[in-house]
Amino acid sequence: MAKTKALLKDEDLKPENIKSNITIRMPLDLLDAYREKAQELGIGYQTLMQITLRQALESNDNSSHLM
């Protein structure tokens, strides 16, 4: 009998790994820039956006005072 591989791992269910669908409006040139850069890096553009947003939030640079 062939073994089947689980679709979800325990790690997938950790709160920090659960994702939510959102709708966002952004300029087309910005979206195109993310898609192009992501392709150069060999990752998905949404993954690149997540990385960029997380880095901005975790940054010690508080000079912008946006939040």
Number of C-alpha atoms within 10 A of each C-alpha: 3 4 5 6 7 7 6 8 9 7 10 12 11 9 8 8 9 9 9 5 5 5 5 5 6 8 7 9 9 10 14 12 12 19 18 14 14 17 13 10 11 10 12 15 19 13 12 18 15 11 11 13 12 11 11 12 11 10 9 8 9 11 6 6 6 5 5
